[in-house]
Amino acid sequence: MMQSEEVRRAYLRAMGIDVWIPREQVDVEPARTDTETRAGAGNPGWDELRTAVANCTRCRLHESRTQTVFGVGNTAADWMIIGEAPGAEEDRRGEPFVGRAGKLLDEMLRAIGEKRESVFIANILKCRPPNNRDPGQDEAASCRPYLERQIELVQPKIILAVGRIAAQQLLQSDAPVGRMRGTVHQLGATPLVVTYHPAYLLRSPSQKRKSWDDLCLATRVMTGTAT
Ligand code: URA
């Protein structure tokens, strides 16, 4: 739920943004509905899924991880935030988005009246790629059934894909983020909005305004006011 104007502006200031400029136009892209492989036998519930992820050896990343990073938040959330993969801090703590980028993600969530506990946060990969390299296609494919089952269980009203890797993997596209943002995509029946990764926003603060536009677009999808 959107907070009071004063509070919202305080969070926007924390994000380095002063003014909210609503987007007028929303284009809708066609659906993509593939689910190739399942996250283990049957349709696991949360406990089974957690156990399957914790014990996963489907790709070589299990050899170098400290622990898996399953995801965190409200398992019945309206918002699902999907990032790339755990970094060093996430690998150490077992929770997604806990480093500097995570702090900015928290600010972004606060700006739309949400918080870490009210949304569900997950990544394309549950294990950290060594030296924070990009996920391999094989690693993303191995991990995908877990994420797909998480999405099925949460049944979010909106998915926010943060960053190139998340957007490209979820939409099976090689388009740059700049081309994928500003549009409401569909992942099966779930609307999906793309925005910049908070780590990129830390390096390029001038892009925060665009990211705010993306959050506004996603909020309008959530409230059914996107046209
Ligand atoms: N970046 C991500 O994409 N995910 C994390 O969990 C942390 C940093």
Boltz pocket constraint, residues with backbone or C-beta under 6 A from the ligand:
constraints:
  - pocket:
      binder: B
      contacts: [[A, 83], [A, 84], [A, 85], [A, 86], [A, 87], [A, 90], [A, 95], [A, 96], [A, 97], [A, 98], [A, 101], [A, 122], [A, 123], [A, 162], [A, 163]]
      max_distance: 6.0
